[in-house]
Amino acid sequence: MRIVAFIEEPETITKILSCINEPTLPPRPSPARDPPEDYLDQSILEDNNLLNEINEFEGDKIQNHWN
């Protein structure tokens, strides 16, 4: 199989899709899902000392925003 042409005109694309009974509009995006329950498991963060680093970073961001 090889590409022999590109069809770029929207009207032509719509006609072709209609002829082969395919949707002419893109599907609607699905709603976002919830993160997994262990996404921010505090015990994992505390074990790796990441919780303190995150809190310090957030504090720096807040201070820099107001300065």
MOPAC internal coordinates of N, CA, C and O (Angstrom, degrees):
PM7 1SCF
backbone

  N    0.0000 0     0.00 0     0.00 0    0    0    0
  C    1.4386 1     0.00 0     0.00 0    1    0    0
  C    1.5345 1   107.79 1     0.00 0    2    1    0
  O    1.2310 1   120.78 1   -39.31 1    3    2    1
  N    1.3127 1   116.11 1   140.69 1    3    2    1
  C    1.4577 1   119.90 1   177.60 1    5    3    2
  C    1.5211 1   109.81 1  -145.89 1    6    5    3
  O    1.2310 1   120.64 1   -24.88 1    7    6    5
  N    1.2987 1   116.39 1   155.12 1    7    6    5
  C    1.4685 1   122.23 1   179.57 1    9    7    6
  C    1.5261 1   107.91 1   -79.07 1   10    9    7
  O    1.2310 1   121.01 1   -52.05 1   11   10    9
  N    1.3301 1   115.68 1   127.95 1   11   10    9
  C    1.4647 1   119.75 1   178.86 1   13   11   10
  C    1.5264 1   111.85 1  -113.64 1   14   13   11
  O    1.2310 1   120.18 1   164.38 1   15   14   13
  N    1.3562 1   117.26 1   -15.62 1   15   14   13
  C    1.4612 1   119.93 1   179.21 1   17   15   14
  C    1.5274 1   110.11 1  -164.39 1   18   17   15
  O    1.2310 1   121.15 1   -24.11 1   19   18   17
  N    1.3156 1   115.41 1   155.89 1   19   18   17
  C    1.4538 1   122.83 1   171.96 1   21   19   18
  C    1.5191 1   107.63 1  -116.21 1   22   21   19
  O    1.2310 1   120.85 1   -50.75 1   23   22   21
  N    1.3194 1   115.98 1   129.25 1   23   22   21
  C    1.4633 1   120.11 1   176.84 1   25   23   22
  C    1.5152 1   106.70 1  -102.43 1   26   25   23
  O    1.2310 1   120.80 1   -60.13 1   27   26   25
  N    1.3309 1   116.07 1   119.87 1   27   26   25
  C    1.4570 1   120.87 1  -175.11 1   29   27   26
  C    1.5223 1   113.91 1  -114.25 1   30   29   27
  O    1.2310 1   119.64 1   164.68 1   31   30   29
  N    1.3188 1   118.29 1   -15.32 1   31   30   29
  C    1.4628 1   120.39 1  -177.20 1   33   31   30
  C    1.5309 1   109.59 1   -77.07 1   34   33   31
  O    1.2310 1   119.79 1   -57.55 1   35   34   33
  N    1.3371 1   118.01 1   122.45 1   35   34   33
  C    1.4666 1   121.22 1  -177.54 1   37   35   34
  C    1.5319 1   113.44 1   -56.85 1   38   37   35
  O    1.2310 1   120.13 1   140.85 1   39   38   37
  N    1.3188 1   117.35 1   -39.15 1   39   38   37
  C    1.4661 1   120.15 1  -178.67 1   41   39   38
  C    1.5351 1   110.91 1   -63.57 1   42   41   39
  O    1.2310 1   120.44 1   137.26 1   43   42   41
  N    1.3215 1   116.77 1   -42.74 1   43   42   41
  C    1.4622 1   121.39 1   179.16 1   45   43   42
  C    1.5266 1   110.69 1   -65.77 1   46   45   43
  O    1.2310 1   120.57 1   137.46 1   47   46   45
  N    1.3143 1   116.52 1   -42.54 1   47   46   45
  C    1.4670 1   120.86 1   178.85 1   49   47   46
  C    1.5227 1   110.39 1   -60.86 1   50   49   47
  O    1.2310 1   120.25 1   135.74 1   51   50   49
  N    1.3265 1   117.13 1   -44.26 1   51   50   49
  C    1.4623 1   121.58 1   179.17 1   53   51   50
  C    1.5223 1   111.03 1   -61.66 1   54   53   51
  O    1.2310 1   120.12 1   137.50 1   55   54   53
  N    1.3116 1   117.38 1   -42.50 1   55   54   53
  C    1.4711 1   120.64 1   179.27 1   57   55   54
  C    1.5275 1   111.31 1   -62.71 1   58   57   55
  O    1.2310 1   120.55 1   135.38 1   59   58   57
  N    1.3212 1   116.56 1   -44.62 1   59   58   57
  C    1.4680 1   119.99 1  -179.51 1   61   59   58
  C    1.5237 1   110.52 1   -63.53 1   62   61   59
  O    1.2310 1   120.22 1   133.32 1   63   62   61
  N    1.3303 1   117.18 1   -46.68 1   63   62   61
  C    1.4640 1   120.02 1  -179.66 1   65   63   62
  C    1.5254 1   111.52 1   -62.50 1   66   65   63
  O    1.2310 1   120.37 1   140.63 1   67   66   65
  N    1.3163 1   116.89 1   -39.37 1   67   66   65
  C    1.4671 1   120.43 1   178.29 1   69   67   66
  C    1.5258 1   111.36 1   -63.22 1   70   69   67
  O    1.2310 1   120.49 1   139.24 1   71   70   69
  N    1.3140 1   116.67 1   -40.76 1   71   70   69
  C    1.4710 1   120.78 1  -179.25 1   73   71   70
  C    1.5237 1   112.81 1   -63.86 1   74   73   71
  O    1.2310 1   120.25 1   148.40 1   75   74   73
  N    1.3170 1   117.13 1   -31.60 1   75   74   73
  C    1.4707 1   119.64 1  -178.81 1   77   75   74
  C    1.5364 1   111.82 1  -101.10 1   78   77   75
  O    1.2310 1   121.23 1  -162.08 1   79   78   77
  N    1.3398 1   115.25 1    17.92 1   79   78   77
  C    1.4721 1   122.74 1   176.71 1   81   79   78
  C    1.5242 1   113.69 1    55.89 1   82   81   79
  O    1.2310 1   121.21 1  -136.88 1   83   82   81
  N    1.3296 1   115.29 1    43.12 1   83   82   81
  C    1.4636 1   121.27 1   175.27 1   85   83   82
  C    1.5258 1   108.64 1  -109.98 1   86   85   83
  O    1.2310 1   119.90 1   -28.21 1   87   86   85
  N    1.3309 1   117.79 1   151.79 1   87   86   85
  C    1.4733 1   119.54 1   179.89 1   89   87   86
  C    1.5302 1   110.80 1   -63.10 1   90   89   87
  O    1.2310 1   121.28 1   -36.46 1   91   90   89
  N    1.3075 1   115.16 1   143.54 1   91   90   89
  C    1.4666 1   119.97 1  -179.82 1   93   91   90
  C    1.5290 1   111.71 1   -97.73 1   94   93   91
  O    1.2310 1   120.13 1   170.94 1   95   94   93
  N    1.3142 1   117.35 1    -9.06 1   95   94   93
  C    1.4667 1   121.91 1   177.67 1   97   95   94
  C    1.5295 1   109.16 1  -114.38 1   98   97   95
  O    1.2310 1   120.11 1   -31.82 1   99   98   97
  N    1.3401 1   117.39 1   148.18 1   99   98   97
  C    1.4645 1   119.26 1   178.56 1  101   99   98
  C    1.5289 1   110.61 1   -68.50 1  102  101   99
  O    1.2310 1   119.70 1   -25.91 1  103  102  101
  N    1.3290 1   118.19 1   154.09 1  103  102  101
  C    1.4677 1   120.02 1   178.22 1  105  103  102
  C    1.5224 1   111.18 1   -68.30 1  106  105  103
  O    1.2310 1   121.05 1   -26.26 1  107  106  105
  N    1.3225 1   115.59 1   153.74 1  107  106  105
  C    1.4650 1   120.13 1   176.38 1  109  107  106
  C    1.5164 1   109.00 1   -72.83 1  110  109  107
  O    1.2310 1   119.72 1   -37.43 1  111  110  109
  N    1.3285 1   118.13 1   142.57 1  111  110  109
  C    1.4648 1   119.39 1   178.93 1  113  111  110
  C    1.5305 1   111.18 1   -67.12 1  114  113  111
  O    1.2310 1   121.24 1   -34.81 1  115  114  113
  N    1.3004 1   115.24 1   145.19 1  115  114  113
  C    1.4634 1   120.40 1   176.98 1  117  115  114
  C    1.5183 1   109.26 1   -74.70 1  118  117  115
  O    1.2310 1   120.16 1   -28.02 1  119  118  117
  N    1.3423 1   117.29 1   151.98 1  119  118  117
  C    1.4620 1   118.48 1   177.08 1  121  119  118
  C    1.5316 1   110.36 1   -67.00 1  122  121  119
  O    1.2310 1   121.03 1   -28.28 1  123  122  121
  N    1.3074 1   115.63 1   151.72 1  123  122  121
  C    1.4636 1   120.71 1   179.30 1  125  123  122
  C    1.5183 1   109.93 1   -65.94 1  126  125  123
  O    1.2310 1   120.93 1   -31.88 1  127  126  125
  N    1.3145 1   115.82 1   148.12 1  127  126  125
  C    1.4584 1   119.67 1   178.36 1  129  127  126
  C    1.5166 1   109.76 1   -96.62 1  130  129  127
  O    1.2310 1   120.75 1   -17.30 1  131  130  129
  N    1.3164 1   116.17 1   162.70 1  131  130  129
  C    1.4526 1   121.54 1   177.16 1  133  131  130
  C    1.5287 1   109.71 1   -69.72 1  134  133  131
  O    1.2310 1   120.27 1   -29.45 1  135  134  133
  N    1.3364 1   117.10 1   150.55 1  135  134  133
  C    1.4624 1   118.42 1   175.83 1  137  135  134
  C    1.5201 1   110.08 1   -69.10 1  138  137  135
  O    1.2310 1   119.81 1   -19.76 1  139  138  137
  N    1.3248 1   117.97 1   160.24 1  139  138  137
  C    1.4614 1   119.00 1   176.93 1  141  139  138
  C    1.5262 1   110.66 1   -61.15 1  142  141  139
  O    1.2310 1   120.62 1   -26.26 1  143  142  141
  N    1.3139 1   116.43 1   153.74 1  143  142  141
  C    1.4663 1   120.23 1  -175.08 1  145  143  142
  C    1.5185 1   112.63 1   -62.93 1  146  145  143
  O    1.2310 1   119.73 1   149.27 1  147  146  145
  N    1.3121 1   118.12 1   -30.73 1  147  146  145
  C    1.4624 1   119.84 1  -178.95 1  149  147  146
  C    1.5281 1   112.01 1   -92.28 1  150  149  147
  O    1.2310 1   120.46 1  -161.86 1  151  150  149
  N    1.3387 1   116.72 1    18.14 1  151  150  149
  C    1.4600 1   121.41 1  -176.81 1  153  151  150
  C    1.5175 1   112.36 1   -55.67 1  154  153  151
  O    1.2310 1   120.27 1   131.47 1  155  154  153
  N    1.3177 1   117.09 1   -48.53 1  155  154  153
  C    1.4636 1   121.10 1   178.09 1  157  155  154
  C    1.5242 1   109.49 1  -122.28 1  158  157  155
  O    1.2310 1   120.89 1  -120.26 1  159  158  157
  N    1.3010 1   115.90 1    59.74 1  159  158  157
  C    1.4593 1   121.22 1   177.75 1  161  159  158
  C    1.5237 1   107.99 1   -66.47 1  162  161  159
  O    1.2310 1   120.58 1   -68.04 1  163  162  161
  N    1.3352 1   116.50 1   111.96 1  163  162  161
  C    1.4590 1   121.62 1  -174.96 1  165  163  162
  C    1.5278 1   112.60 1   -58.65 1  166  165  163
  O    1.2310 1   119.70 1   146.22 1  167  166  165
  N    1.3388 1   118.18 1   -33.78 1  167  166  165
  C    1.4610 1   119.64 1  -178.88 1  169  167  166
  C    1.5264 1   110.99 1   -65.25 1  170  169  167
  O    1.2310 1   119.80 1   144.82 1  171  170  169
  N    1.3307 1   117.99 1   -35.18 1  171  170  169
  C    1.4615 1   120.86 1   177.66 1  173  171  170
  C    1.5212 1   109.44 1   -65.68 1  174  173  171
  O    1.2310 1   120.60 1   135.81 1  175  174  173
  N    1.3314 1   116.45 1   -44.19 1  175  174  173
  C    1.4592 1   119.92 1  -179.57 1  177  175  174
  C    1.5225 1   111.28 1   -64.35 1  178  177  175
  O    1.2310 1   119.95 1   138.18 1  179  178  177
  N    1.3371 1   117.69 1   -41.82 1  179  178  177
  C    1.4592 1   120.72 1  -179.04 1  181  179  178
  C    1.5236 1   110.75 1   -66.99 1  182  181  179
  O    1.2310 1   120.05 1   140.94 1  183  182  181
  N    1.3303 1   117.52 1   -39.06 1  183  182  181
  C    1.4637 1   120.75 1   179.46 1  185  183  182
  C    1.5175 1   111.20 1   -60.50 1  186  185  183
  O    1.2310 1   120.05 1   143.89 1  187  186  185
  N    1.2931 1   117.51 1   -36.11 1  187  186  185
  C    1.4580 1   120.94 1  -177.15 1  189  187  186
  C    1.5280 1   112.75 1   -96.71 1  190  189  187
  O    1.2310 1   120.51 1  -173.51 1  191  190  189
  N    1.3139 1   116.64 1     6.49 1  191  190  189
  C    1.4583 1   122.89 1  -179.30 1  193  191  190
  C    1.5312 1   111.81 1    61.00 1  194  193  191
  O    1.2310 1   120.35 1  -158.39 1  195  194  193
  N    1.3336 1   116.94 1    21.61 1  195  194  193
  C    1.4605 1   120.52 1  -179.59 1  197  195  194
  C    1.5262 1   112.04 1   -79.07 1  198  197  195
  O    1.2310 1   120.69 1   152.20 1  199  198  197
  N    1.3323 1   116.28 1   -27.80 1  199  198  197
  C    1.4643 1   119.11 1  -178.16 1  201  199  198
  C    1.5190 1   110.40 1   -59.98 1  202  201  199
  O    1.2310 1   119.95 1   136.36 1  203  202  201
  N    1.3286 1   117.71 1   -43.64 1  203  202  201
  C    1.4681 1   120.53 1   179.06 1  205  203  202
  C    1.5236 1   111.29 1   -64.27 1  206  205  203
  O    1.2310 1   120.81 1   139.36 1  207  206  205
  N    1.3321 1   116.05 1   -40.64 1  207  206  205
  C    1.4612 1   119.25 1   179.23 1  209  207  206
  C    1.5220 1   111.25 1   -64.14 1  210  209  207
  O    1.2310 1   120.23 1   139.33 1  211  210  209
  N    1.3207 1   117.16 1   -40.67 1  211  210  209
  C    1.4668 1   121.27 1   178.79 1  213  211  210
  C    1.5196 1   109.92 1   -64.09 1  214  213  211
  O    1.2310 1   120.44 1   134.07 1  215  214  213
  N    1.3299 1   116.76 1   -45.93 1  215  214  213
  C    1.4735 1   120.27 1  -179.87 1  217  215  214
  C    1.5169 1   111.21 1   -62.80 1  218  217  215
  O    1.2310 1   119.72 1   138.85 1  219  218  217
  N    1.3364 1   118.13 1   -41.15 1  219  218  217
  C    1.4622 1   120.97 1   178.16 1  221  219  218
  C    1.5194 1   110.64 1   -63.87 1  222  221  219
  O    1.2310 1   120.50 1   137.99 1  223  222  221
  N    1.3334 1   116.65 1   -42.01 1  223  222  221
  C    1.4573 1   120.61 1   179.47 1  225  223  222
  C    1.5262 1   110.65 1   -62.51 1  226  225  223
  O    1.2310 1   120.64 1   133.63 1  227  226  225
  N    1.3358 1   116.38 1   -46.37 1  227  226  225
  C    1.4673 1   120.23 1   179.96 1  229  227  226
  C    1.5248 1   109.76 1   -62.79 1  230  229  227
  O    1.2310 1   119.69 1   140.27 1  231  230  229
  N    1.3271 1   118.19 1   -39.73 1  231  230  229
  C    1.4603 1   121.17 1   178.32 1  233  231  230
  C    1.5129 1   111.70 1   -63.22 1  234  233  231
  O    1.2310 1   120.64 1   137.96 1  235  234  233
  N    1.3442 1   116.38 1   -42.04 1  235  234  233
  C    1.4572 1   120.47 1   177.73 1  237  235  234
  C    1.5233 1   110.98 1   -62.76 1  238  237  235
  O    1.2310 1   120.47 1   138.93 1  239  238  237
  N    1.3407 1   116.70 1   -41.07 1  239  238  237
  C    1.4690 1   120.29 1   179.28 1  241  239  238
  C    1.5204 1   110.19 1   -61.08 1  242  241  239
  O    1.2310 1   120.55 1   136.64 1  243  242  241
  N    1.3341 1   116.55 1   -43.36 1  243  242  241
  C    1.4747 1   120.04 1  -178.27 1  245  243  242
  C    1.5130 1   110.10 1   -66.18 1  246  245  243
  O    1.2310 1   119.95 1   135.55 1  247  246  245
  N    1.3548 1   117.71 1   -44.45 1  247  246  245
  C    1.4564 1   120.84 1   179.64 1  249  247  246
  C    1.5206 1   110.80 1   -63.17 1  250  249  247
  O    1.2310 1   120.20 1   136.30 1  251  250  249
  N    1.3278 1   117.22 1   -43.70 1  251  250  249
  C    1.4671 1   119.96 1  -179.25 1  253  251  250
  C    1.5259 1   111.13 1   -65.34 1  254  253  251
  O    1.2310 1   120.28 1   148.27 1  255  254  253
  N    1.3213 1   117.07 1   -31.73 1  255  254  253
  C    1.4622 1   120.55 1  -179.62 1  257  255  254
  C    1.5225 1   110.92 1   -65.26 1  258  257  255
  O    1.2310 1   120.15 1   142.10 1  259  258  257
  N    1.3327 1   117.32 1   -37.90 1  259  258  257
  C    1.4558 1   121.14 1  -175.32 1  261  259  258
  C    1.5289 1   112.61 1   -90.01 1  262  261  259
  O    1.2310 1   119.70 1   171.79 1  263  262  261
  N    1.3236 1   118.18 1    -8.21 1  263  262  261
  C    1.4736 1   120.45 1  -179.11 1  265  263  262
  C    1.5011 1   110.84 1   -94.62 1  266  265  263
  O    1.2310 1   120.10 1   180.00 1  267  266  265

